[in-house]
Amino acid sequence: MSPPGREPGVKNARLTTRVSVWAEQDGTGIVTDSSTGYRLPNGAMRAPDVAWVERSRLAAVRRKASASFCRCAPIL
């Protein structure tokens, strides 16, 4: 997929920032951007513009796999 234009890029940056601020205050999960791939249980690969994953889900994923695609579905 080609990169977005200026306006969608600004909207994506604002959304990621707002979710990140909320996640830091909440403390129960992490936020990733579109450069993070998620391998879903059905085998599909997705890279959402912004995603939030609970730390408990991440703990279930082996540390060795942390540098590769996340093998869990984000909550948001």
PyMOL Python script that loads the backbone (N, CA, C, O; Angstrom):
from pymol import cmd

cmd.read_pdbstr("""\
ATOM      1  N   MET A   1       0.843  -1.168   0.000  1.00  0.00           N
ATOM      2  CA  MET A   1       0.000   0.000   0.000  1.00  0.00           C
ATOM      3  C   MET A   1       0.894   1.239   0.000  1.00  0.00           C
ATOM      4  O   MET A   1       1.888   1.299   0.725  1.00  0.00           O
ATOM      5  N   SER A   2       0.538   2.206  -0.804  1.00  0.00           N
ATOM      6  CA  SER A   2       1.344   3.420  -0.874  1.00  0.00           C
ATOM      7  C   SER A   2       1.125   4.281   0.370  1.00  0.00           C
ATOM      8  O   SER A   2       0.089   4.167   1.025  1.00  0.00           O
ATOM      9  N   PRO A   3       2.078   5.129   0.697  1.00  0.00           N
ATOM     10  CA  PRO A   3       1.943   5.978   1.883  1.00  0.00           C
ATOM     11  C   PRO A   3       0.781   6.962   1.726  1.00  0.00           C
ATOM     12  O   PRO A   3       0.419   7.330   0.608  1.00  0.00           O
ATOM     13  N   PRO A   4       0.201   7.382   2.848  1.00  0.00           N
ATOM     14  CA  PRO A   4      -0.908   8.331   2.774  1.00  0.00           C
ATOM     15  C   PRO A   4      -0.406   9.721   2.417  1.00  0.00           C
ATOM     16  O   PRO A   4       0.786  10.010   2.521  1.00  0.00           O
ATOM     17  N   GLY A   5      -1.309  10.558   2.006  1.00  0.00           N
ATOM     18  CA  GLY A   5      -0.975  11.955   1.748  1.00  0.00           C
ATOM     19  C   GLY A   5      -0.818  12.708   3.055  1.00  0.00           C
ATOM     20  O   GLY A   5      -0.859  12.117   4.134  1.00  0.00           O
ATOM     21  N   ARG A   6      -0.640  14.016   2.949  1.00  0.00           N
ATOM     22  CA  ARG A   6      -0.398  14.834   4.128  1.00  0.00           C
ATOM     23  C   ARG A   6      -1.563  14.801   5.110  1.00  0.00           C
ATOM     24  O   ARG A   6      -1.351  14.572   6.300  1.00  0.00           O
ATOM     25  N   GLU A   7      -2.779  15.024   4.643  1.00  0.00           N
ATOM     26  CA  GLU A   7      -3.922  15.102   5.561  1.00  0.00           C
ATOM     27  C   GLU A   7      -4.175  13.792   6.314  1.00  0.00           C
ATOM     28  O   GLU A   7      -4.345  13.822   7.533  1.00  0.00           O
ATOM     29  N   PRO A   8      -4.205  12.655   5.633  1.00  0.00           N
ATOM     30  CA  PRO A   8      -4.363  11.397   6.396  1.00  0.00           C
ATOM     31  C   PRO A   8      -3.201  11.150   7.354  1.00  0.00           C
ATOM     32  O   PRO A   8      -3.397  10.602   8.438  1.00  0.00           O
ATOM     33  N   GLY A   9      -1.994  11.552   6.962  1.00  0.00           N
ATOM     34  CA  GLY A   9      -0.838  11.382   7.834  1.00  0.00           C
ATOM     35  C   GLY A   9      -0.975  12.204   9.108  1.00  0.00           C
ATOM     36  O   GLY A   9      -0.615  11.741  10.191  1.00  0.00           O
ATOM     37  N   VAL A  10      -1.495  13.426   8.983  1.00  0.00           N
ATOM     38  CA  VAL A  10      -1.715  14.278  10.152  1.00  0.00           C
ATOM     39  C   VAL A  10      -2.764  13.653  11.059  1.00  0.00           C
ATOM     40  O   VAL A  10      -2.594  13.625  12.278  1.00  0.00           O
ATOM     41  N   LYS A  11      -3.844  13.155  10.476  1.00  0.00           N
ATOM     42  CA  LYS A  11      -4.909  12.517  11.273  1.00  0.00           C
ATOM     43  C   LYS A  11      -4.394  11.271  11.979  1.00  0.00           C
ATOM     44  O   LYS A  11      -4.713  11.042  13.145  1.00  0.00           O
ATOM     45  N   ASN A  12      -3.597  10.462  11.280  1.00  0.00           N
ATOM     46  CA  ASN A  12      -3.039   9.260  11.897  1.00  0.00           C
ATOM     47  C   ASN A  12      -2.105   9.621  13.052  1.00  0.00           C
ATOM     48  O   ASN A  12      -2.121   8.967  14.094  1.00  0.00           O
ATOM     49  N   ALA A  13      -1.296  10.661  12.864  1.00  0.00           N
ATOM     50  CA  ALA A  13      -0.376  11.089  13.928  1.00  0.00           C
ATOM     51  C   ALA A  13      -1.156  11.563  15.153  1.00  0.00           C
ATOM     52  O   ALA A  13      -0.785  11.243  16.282  1.00  0.00           O
ATOM     53  N   ARG A  14      -2.219  12.313  14.943  1.00  0.00           N
ATOM     54  CA  ARG A  14      -3.038  12.785  16.067  1.00  0.00           C
ATOM     55  C   ARG A  14      -3.682  11.610  16.805  1.00  0.00           C
ATOM     56  O   ARG A  14      -3.690  11.564  18.035  1.00  0.00           O
ATOM     57  N   LEU A  15      -4.214  10.674  16.042  1.00  0.00           N
ATOM     58  CA  LEU A  15      -4.858   9.511  16.656  1.00  0.00           C
ATOM     59  C   LEU A  15      -3.847   8.705  17.477  1.00  0.00           C
ATOM     60  O   LEU A  15      -4.122   8.334  18.618  1.00  0.00           O
ATOM     61  N   THR A  16      -2.681   8.440  16.893  1.00  0.00           N
ATOM     62  CA  THR A  16      -1.655   7.682  17.603  1.00  0.00           C
ATOM     63  C   THR A  16      -1.220   8.417  18.863  1.00  0.00           C
ATOM     64  O   THR A  16      -1.028   7.793  19.907  1.00  0.00           O
ATOM     65  N   THR A  17      -1.062   9.727  18.778  1.00  0.00           N
ATOM     66  CA  THR A  17      -0.662  10.514  19.947  1.00  0.00           C
ATOM     67  C   THR A  17      -1.708  10.428  21.047  1.00  0.00           C
ATOM     68  O   THR A  17      -1.371  10.204  22.209  1.00  0.00           O
ATOM     69  N   ARG A  18      -2.961  10.602  20.694  1.00  0.00           N
ATOM     70  CA  ARG A  18      -4.032  10.571  21.708  1.00  0.00           C
ATOM     71  C   ARG A  18      -4.141   9.201  22.368  1.00  0.00           C
ATOM     72  O   ARG A  18      -4.304   9.107  23.585  1.00  0.00           O
ATOM     73  N   VAL A  19      -4.052   8.151  21.577  1.00  0.00           N
ATOM     74  CA  VAL A  19      -4.120   6.804  22.157  1.00  0.00           C
ATOM     75  C   VAL A  19      -2.884   6.548  23.027  1.00  0.00           C
ATOM     76  O   VAL A  19      -2.993   5.917  24.078  1.00  0.00           O
ATOM     77  N   SER A  20      -1.728   7.024  22.605  1.00  0.00           N
ATOM     78  CA  SER A  20      -0.504   6.851  23.390  1.00  0.00           C
ATOM     79  C   SER A  20      -0.574   7.569  24.727  1.00  0.00           C
ATOM     80  O   SER A  20      -0.160   7.021  25.749  1.00  0.00           O
ATOM     81  N   VAL A  21      -1.094   8.790  24.732  1.00  0.00           N
ATOM     82  CA  VAL A  21      -1.235   9.542  25.987  1.00  0.00           C
ATOM     83  C   VAL A  21      -2.176   8.798  26.927  1.00  0.00           C
ATOM     84  O   VAL A  21      -1.888   8.650  28.115  1.00  0.00           O
ATOM     85  N   TRP A  22      -3.294   8.333  26.393  1.00  0.00           N
ATOM     86  CA  TRP A  22      -4.245   7.573  27.217  1.00  0.00           C
ATOM     87  C   TRP A  22      -3.582   6.305  27.766  1.00  0.00           C
ATOM     88  O   TRP A  22      -3.730   5.983  28.945  1.00  0.00           O
ATOM     89  N   ALA A  23      -2.850   5.587  26.906  1.00  0.00           N
ATOM     90  CA  ALA A  23      -2.223   4.334  27.327  1.00  0.00           C
ATOM     91  C   ALA A  23      -1.178   4.564  28.416  1.00  0.00           C
ATOM     92  O   ALA A  23      -1.057   3.753  29.334  1.00  0.00           O
ATOM     93  N   GLU A  24      -0.428   5.647  28.328  1.00  0.00           N
ATOM     94  CA  GLU A  24       0.554   5.944  29.367  1.00  0.00           C
ATOM     95  C   GLU A  24      -0.132   6.224  30.694  1.00  0.00           C
ATOM     96  O   GLU A  24       0.354   5.802  31.743  1.00  0.00           O
ATOM     97  N   GLN A  25      -1.242   6.921  30.660  1.00  0.00           N
ATOM     98  CA  GLN A  25      -1.985   7.209  31.891  1.00  0.00           C
ATOM     99  C   GLN A  25      -2.616   5.945  32.452  1.00  0.00           C
ATOM    100  O   GLN A  25      -2.632   5.741  33.666  1.00  0.00           O
ATOM    101  N   ASP A  26      -3.133   5.099  31.573  1.00  0.00           N
ATOM    102  CA  ASP A  26      -3.800   3.864  31.979  1.00  0.00           C
ATOM    103  C   ASP A  26      -2.793   2.832  32.491  1.00  0.00           C
ATOM    104  O   ASP A  26      -3.014   2.202  33.526  1.00  0.00           O
ATOM    105  N   GLY A  27      -1.696   2.665  31.769  1.00  0.00           N
ATOM    106  CA  GLY A  27      -0.616   1.785  32.196  1.00  0.00           C
ATOM    107  C   GLY A  27      -0.818   0.297  32.008  1.00  0.00           C
ATOM    108  O   GLY A  27       0.054  -0.484  32.388  1.00  0.00           O
ATOM    109  N   THR A  28      -1.931  -0.125  31.439  1.00  0.00           N
ATOM    110  CA  THR A  28      -2.192  -1.562  31.328  1.00  0.00           C
ATOM    111  C   THR A  28      -1.842  -2.155  29.970  1.00  0.00           C
ATOM    112  O   THR A  28      -2.009  -3.356  29.759  1.00  0.00           O
ATOM    113  N   GLY A  29      -1.357  -1.326  29.047  1.00  0.00           N
ATOM    114  CA  GLY A  29      -1.041  -1.837  27.719  1.00  0.00           C
ATOM    115  C   GLY A  29      -0.055  -0.955  26.989  1.00  0.00           C
ATOM    116  O   GLY A  29       0.432   0.040  27.525  1.00  0.00           O
ATOM    117  N   ILE A  30       0.232  -1.341  25.746  1.00  0.00           N
ATOM    118  CA  ILE A  30       1.140  -0.572  24.915  1.00  0.00           C
ATOM    119  C   ILE A  30       0.450  -0.184  23.615  1.00  0.00           C
ATOM    120  O   ILE A  30      -0.527  -0.806  23.198  1.00  0.00           O
ATOM    121  N   VAL A  31       0.982   0.857  22.984  1.00  0.00           N
ATOM    122  CA  VAL A  31       0.459   1.343  21.706  1.00  0.00           C
ATOM    123  C   VAL A  31       1.516   1.113  20.641  1.00  0.00           C
ATOM    124  O   VAL A  31       2.705   1.321  20.882  1.00  0.00           O
ATOM    125  N   THR A  32       1.084   0.685  19.471  1.00  0.00           N
ATOM    126  CA  THR A  32       1.979   0.544  18.328  1.00  0.00           C
ATOM    127  C   THR A  32       1.388   1.301  17.145  1.00  0.00           C
ATOM    128  O   THR A  32       0.200   1.622  17.118  1.00  0.00           O
ATOM    129  N   ASP A  33       2.249   1.576  16.167  1.00  0.00           N
ATOM    130  CA  ASP A  33       1.782   2.273  14.974  1.00  0.00           C
ATOM    131  C   ASP A  33       1.749   1.324  13.781  1.00  0.00           C
ATOM    132  O   ASP A  33       1.848   0.107  13.944  1.00  0.00           O
ATOM    133  N   SER A  34       1.610   1.882  12.593  1.00  0.00           N
ATOM    134  CA  SER A  34       1.433   1.068  11.392  1.00  0.00           C
ATOM    135  C   SER A  34       2.675   0.290  10.979  1.00  0.00           C
ATOM    136  O   SER A  34       2.606  -0.516  10.052  1.00  0.00           O
ATOM    137  N   SER A  35       3.796   0.505  11.633  1.00  0.00           N
ATOM    138  CA  SER A  35       4.992  -0.271  11.303  1.00  0.00           C
ATOM    139  C   SER A  35       5.040  -1.603  12.053  1.00  0.00           C
ATOM    140  O   SER A  35       5.986  -2.372  11.887  1.00  0.00           O
ATOM    141  N   THR A  36       4.030  -1.877  12.874  1.00  0.00           N
ATOM    142  CA  THR A  36       3.967  -3.121  13.641  1.00  0.00           C
ATOM    143  C   THR A  36       2.962  -4.076  13.012  1.00  0.00           C
ATOM    144  O   THR A  36       1.798  -3.727  12.816  1.00  0.00           O
ATOM    145  N   GLY A  37       3.418  -5.269  12.702  1.00  0.00           N
ATOM    146  CA  GLY A  37       2.536  -6.278  12.130  1.00  0.00           C
ATOM    147  C   GLY A  37       1.999  -7.210  13.193  1.00  0.00           C
ATOM    148  O   GLY A  37       2.705  -7.561  14.138  1.00  0.00           O
ATOM    149  N   TYR A  38       0.765  -7.606  13.041  1.00  0.00           N
ATOM    150  CA  TYR A  38       0.097  -8.549  13.952  1.00  0.00           C
ATOM    151  C   TYR A  38      -0.339  -9.765  13.162  1.00  0.00           C
ATOM    152  O   TYR A  38      -1.038  -9.649  12.156  1.00  0.00           O
ATOM    153  N   ARG A  39       0.080 -10.936  13.625  1.00  0.00           N
ATOM    154  CA  ARG A  39      -0.361 -12.197  13.019  1.00  0.00           C
ATOM    155  C   ARG A  39      -1.559 -12.654  13.832  1.00  0.00           C
ATOM    156  O   ARG A  39      -1.425 -13.012  15.002  1.00  0.00           O
ATOM    157  N   LEU A  40      -2.737 -12.641  13.205  1.00  0.00           N
ATOM    158  CA  LEU A  40      -3.981 -12.998  13.889  1.00  0.00           C
ATOM    159  C   LEU A  40      -4.139 -14.508  13.991  1.00  0.00           C
ATOM    160  O   LEU A  40      -3.487 -15.248  13.255  1.00  0.00           O
ATOM    161  N   PRO A  41      -5.003 -14.977  14.902  1.00  0.00           N
ATOM    162  CA  PRO A  41      -5.185 -16.428  15.075  1.00  0.00           C
ATOM    163  C   PRO A  41      -5.564 -17.166  13.791  1.00  0.00           C
ATOM    164  O   PRO A  41      -5.236 -18.343  13.641  1.00  0.00           O
ATOM    165  N   ASN A  42      -6.255 -16.489  12.856  1.00  0.00           N
ATOM    166  CA  ASN A  42      -6.638 -17.152  11.606  1.00  0.00           C
ATOM    167  C   ASN A  42      -5.520 -17.117  10.568  1.00  0.00           C
ATOM    168  O   ASN A  42      -5.712 -17.560   9.435  1.00  0.00           O
ATOM    169  N   GLY A  43      -4.345 -16.591  10.946  1.00  0.00           N
ATOM    170  CA  GLY A  43      -3.200 -16.548  10.053  1.00  0.00           C
ATOM    171  C   GLY A  43      -3.056 -15.243   9.279  1.00  0.00           C
ATOM    172  O   GLY A  43      -2.025 -15.011   8.647  1.00  0.00           O
ATOM    173  N   ALA A  44      -4.067 -14.394   9.321  1.00  0.00           N
ATOM    174  CA  ALA A  44      -4.014 -13.118   8.606  1.00  0.00           C
ATOM    175  C   ALA A  44      -2.977 -12.191   9.231  1.00  0.00           C
ATOM    176  O   ALA A  44      -2.751 -12.222  10.440  1.00  0.00           O
ATOM    177  N   MET A  45      -2.359 -11.380   8.407  1.00  0.00           N
ATOM    178  CA  MET A  45      -1.393 -10.382   8.871  1.00  0.00           C
ATOM    179  C   MET A  45      -2.042  -9.011   8.724  1.00  0.00           C
ATOM    180  O   MET A  45      -2.578  -8.675   7.668  1.00  0.00           O
ATOM    181  N   ARG A  46      -1.988  -8.230   9.788  1.00  0.00           N
ATOM    182  CA  ARG A  46      -2.542  -6.876   9.762  1.00  0.00           C
ATOM    183  C   ARG A  46      -1.543  -5.910  10.385  1.00  0.00           C
ATOM    184  O   ARG A  46      -0.793  -6.276  11.289  1.00  0.00           O
ATOM    185  N   ALA A  47      -1.540  -4.674   9.894  1.00  0.00           N
ATOM    186  CA  ALA A  47      -0.699  -3.602  10.435  1.00  0.00           C
ATOM    187  C   ALA A  47      -1.585  -2.364  10.570  1.00  0.00           C
ATOM    188  O   ALA A  47      -1.582  -1.506   9.688  1.00  0.00           O
ATOM    189  N   PRO A  48      -2.339  -2.263  11.662  1.00  0.00           N
ATOM    190  CA  PRO A  48      -3.266  -1.136  11.820  1.00  0.00           C
ATOM    191  C   PRO A  48      -2.525   0.188  12.012  1.00  0.00           C
ATOM    192  O   PRO A  48      -1.378   0.212  12.460  1.00  0.00           O
ATOM    193  N   ASP A  49      -3.192   1.274  11.670  1.00  0.00           N
ATOM    194  CA  ASP A  49      -2.600   2.607  11.849  1.00  0.00           C
ATOM    195  C   ASP A  49      -2.191   2.828  13.294  1.00  0.00           C
ATOM    196  O   ASP A  49      -1.133   3.397  13.561  1.00  0.00           O
ATOM    197  N   VAL A  50      -3.016   2.385  14.220  1.00  0.00           N
ATOM    198  CA  VAL A  50      -2.713   2.454  15.647  1.00  0.00           C
ATOM    199  C   VAL A  50      -3.359   1.239  16.306  1.00  0.00           C
ATOM    200  O   VAL A  50      -4.459   0.828  15.934  1.00  0.00           O
ATOM    201  N   ALA A  51      -2.672   0.678  17.276  1.00  0.00           N
ATOM    202  CA  ALA A  51      -3.213  -0.479  17.993  1.00  0.00           C
ATOM    203  C   ALA A  51      -2.831  -0.380  19.463  1.00  0.00           C
ATOM    204  O   ALA A  51      -1.808   0.205  19.820  1.00  0.00           O
ATOM    205  N   TRP A  52      -3.678  -0.968  20.309  1.00  0.00           N
ATOM    206  CA  TRP A  52      -3.409  -1.049  21.737  1.00  0.00           C
ATOM    207  C   TRP A  52      -3.547  -2.504  22.159  1.00  0.00           C
ATOM    208  O   TRP A  52      -4.530  -3.170  21.836  1.00  0.00           O
ATOM    209  N   VAL A  53      -2.540  -2.985  22.888  1.00  0.00           N
ATOM    210  CA  VAL A  53      -2.529  -4.376  23.350  1.00  0.00           C
ATOM    211  C   VAL A  53      -2.287  -4.388  24.848  1.00  0.00           C
ATOM    212  O   VAL A  53      -1.395  -3.701  25.344  1.00  0.00           O
ATOM    213  N   GLU A  54      -3.086  -5.173  25.572  1.00  0.00           N
ATOM    214  CA  GLU A  54      -2.885  -5.323  27.017  1.00  0.00           C
ATOM    215  C   GLU A  54      -1.549  -6.007  27.284  1.00  0.00           C
ATOM    216  O   GLU A  54      -1.133  -6.903  26.550  1.00  0.00           O
ATOM    217  N   ARG A  55      -0.890  -5.568  28.344  1.00  0.00           N
ATOM    218  CA  ARG A  55       0.393  -6.170  28.724  1.00  0.00           C
ATOM    219  C   ARG A  55       0.243  -7.664  29.017  1.00  0.00           C
ATOM    220  O   ARG A  55       1.160  -8.443  28.758  1.00  0.00           O
ATOM    221  N   SER A  56      -0.904  -8.061  29.552  1.00  0.00           N
ATOM    222  CA  SER A  56      -1.111  -9.480  29.852  1.00  0.00           C
ATOM    223  C   SER A  56      -1.101 -10.328  28.581  1.00  0.00           C
ATOM    224  O   SER A  56      -0.636 -11.467  28.603  1.00  0.00           O
ATOM    225  N   ARG A  57      -1.605  -9.788  27.484  1.00  0.00           N
ATOM    226  CA  ARG A  57      -1.548 -10.525  26.213  1.00  0.00           C
ATOM    227  C   ARG A  57      -0.119 -10.631  25.720  1.00  0.00           C
ATOM    228  O   ARG A  57       0.297 -11.668  25.203  1.00  0.00           O
ATOM    229  N   LEU A  58       0.629  -9.552  25.882  1.00  0.00           N
ATOM    230  CA  LEU A  58       2.018  -9.568  25.441  1.00  0.00           C
ATOM    231  C   LEU A  58       2.852 -10.536  26.264  1.00  0.00           C
ATOM    232  O   LEU A  58       3.774 -11.164  25.743  1.00  0.00           O
ATOM    233  N   ALA A  59       2.531 -10.659  27.549  1.00  0.00           N
ATOM    234  CA  ALA A  59       3.273 -11.565  28.418  1.00  0.00           C
ATOM    235  C   ALA A  59       3.121 -13.009  27.959  1.00  0.00           C
ATOM    236  O   ALA A  59       4.005 -13.835  28.183  1.00  0.00           O
ATOM    237  N   ALA A  60       2.006 -13.305  27.320  1.00  0.00           N
ATOM    238  CA  ALA A  60       1.764 -14.658  26.844  1.00  0.00           C
ATOM    239  C   ALA A  60       2.581 -14.975  25.591  1.00  0.00           C
ATOM    240  O   ALA A  60       2.733 -16.140  25.224  1.00  0.00           O
ATOM    241  N   VAL A  61       3.106 -13.939  24.937  1.00  0.00           N
ATOM    242  CA  VAL A  61       3.928 -14.122  23.737  1.00  0.00           C
ATOM    243  C   VAL A  61       5.378 -14.245  24.175  1.00  0.00           C
ATOM    244  O   VAL A  61       5.857 -13.442  24.976  1.00  0.00           O
ATOM    245  N   ARG A  62       6.058 -15.217  23.669  1.00  0.00           N
ATOM    246  CA  ARG A  62       7.458 -15.434  24.058  1.00  0.00           C
ATOM    247  C   ARG A  62       8.326 -14.218  23.763  1.00  0.00           C
ATOM    248  O   ARG A  62       8.129 -13.536  22.757  1.00  0.00           O
ATOM    249  N   ARG A  63       9.286 -13.951  24.640  1.00  0.00           N
ATOM    250  CA  ARG A  63      10.212 -12.824  24.443  1.00  0.00           C
ATOM    251  C   ARG A  63      10.981 -12.963  23.141  1.00  0.00           C
ATOM    252  O   ARG A  63      11.261 -11.961  22.483  1.00  0.00           O
ATOM    253  N   LYS A  64      11.320 -14.157  22.767  1.00  0.00           N
ATOM    254  CA  LYS A  64      12.090 -14.384  21.550  1.00  0.00           C
ATOM    255  C   LYS A  64      11.346 -13.843  20.330  1.00  0.00           C
ATOM    256  O   LYS A  64      11.962 -13.381  19.370  1.00  0.00           O
ATOM    257  N   ALA A  65      10.033 -13.906  20.378  1.00  0.00           N
ATOM    258  CA  ALA A  65       9.226 -13.457  19.247  1.00  0.00           C
ATOM    259  C   ALA A  65       8.946 -11.960  19.281  1.00  0.00           C
ATOM    260  O   ALA A  65       8.267 -11.452  18.389  1.00  0.00           O
ATOM    261  N   SER A  66       9.446 -11.239  20.278  1.00  0.00           N
ATOM    262  CA  SER A  66       9.098  -9.831  20.414  1.00  0.00           C
ATOM    263  C   SER A  66       9.648  -8.958  19.290  1.00  0.00           C
ATOM    264  O   SER A  66       9.103  -7.886  19.027  1.00  0.00           O
ATOM    265  N   ALA A  67      10.704  -9.387  18.630  1.00  0.00           N
ATOM    266  CA  ALA A  67      11.264  -8.597  17.534  1.00  0.00           C
ATOM    267  C   ALA A  67      10.559  -8.877  16.207  1.00  0.00           C
ATOM    268  O   ALA A  67      10.729  -8.123  15.249  1.00  0.00           O
ATOM    269  N   SER A  68       9.776  -9.943  16.141  1.00  0.00           N
ATOM    270  CA  SER A  68       9.070 -10.270  14.912  1.00  0.00           C
ATOM    271  C   SER A  68       7.607  -9.848  15.048  1.00  0.00           C
ATOM    272  O   SER A  68       7.239  -9.119  15.970  1.00  0.00           O
ATOM    273  N   PHE A  69       6.793 -10.312  14.126  1.00  0.00           N
ATOM    274  CA  PHE A  69       5.378  -9.956  14.175  1.00  0.00           C
ATOM    275  C   PHE A  69       4.735 -10.478  15.448  1.00  0.00           C
ATOM    276  O   PHE A  69       5.010 -11.594  15.887  1.00  0.00           O
ATOM    277  N   CYS A  70       3.893  -9.669  16.021  1.00  0.00           N
ATOM    278  CA  CYS A  70       3.201 -10.037  17.257  1.00  0.00           C
ATOM    279  C   CYS A  70       2.151 -11.094  16.934  1.00  0.00           C
ATOM    280  O   CYS A  70       1.328 -10.902  16.039  1.00  0.00           O
ATOM    281  N   ARG A  71       2.177 -12.198  17.652  1.00  0.00           N
ATOM    282  CA  ARG A  71       1.216 -13.280  17.414  1.00  0.00           C
ATOM    283  C   ARG A  71       0.056 -13.182  18.385  1.00  0.00           C
ATOM    284  O   ARG A  71      -0.286 -14.141  19.077  1.00  0.00           O
ATOM    285  N   CYS A  72      -0.546 -11.992  18.420  1.00  0.00           N
ATOM    286  CA  CYS A  72      -1.742 -11.786  19.227  1.00  0.00           C
ATOM    287  C   CYS A  72      -2.571 -10.684  18.562  1.00  0.00           C
ATOM    288  O   CYS A  72      -2.047  -9.860  17.812  1.00  0.00           O
ATOM    289  N   ALA A  73      -3.834 -10.688  18.845  1.00  0.00           N
ATOM    290  CA  ALA A  73      -4.705  -9.662  18.274  1.00  0.00           C
ATOM    291  C   ALA A  73      -4.774  -8.470  19.223  1.00  0.00           C
ATOM    292  O   ALA A  73      -4.983  -8.642  20.424  1.00  0.00           O
ATOM    293  N   PRO A  74      -4.599  -7.269  18.692  1.00  0.00           N
ATOM    294  CA  PRO A  74      -4.731  -6.101  19.561  1.00  0.00           C
ATOM    295  C   PRO A  74      -6.184  -5.922  20.002  1.00  0.00           C
ATOM    296  O   PRO A  74      -7.108  -6.360  19.316  1.00  0.00           O
ATOM    297  N   ILE A  75      -6.375  -5.278  21.145  1.00  0.00           N
ATOM    298  CA  ILE A  75      -7.721  -4.980  21.628  1.00  0.00           C
ATOM    299  C   ILE A  75      -8.324  -3.847  20.806  1.00  0.00           C
ATOM    300  O   ILE A  75      -9.501  -3.877  20.446  1.00  0.00           O
ATOM    301  N   LEU A  76      -7.485  -2.838  20.515  1.00  0.00           N
ATOM    302  CA  LEU A  76      -7.924  -1.681  19.718  1.00  0.00           C
ATOM    303  C   LEU A  76      -7.066  -1.586  18.501  1.00  0.00           C
ATOM    304  O   LEU A  76      -7.254  -0.686  17.682  1.00  0.00           O
TER     305      LEU A  76
END
""", "prot")
cmd.dss("prot")
cmd.show_as("cartoon", "prot")
cmd.util.cbc("prot")
cmd.orient("prot")
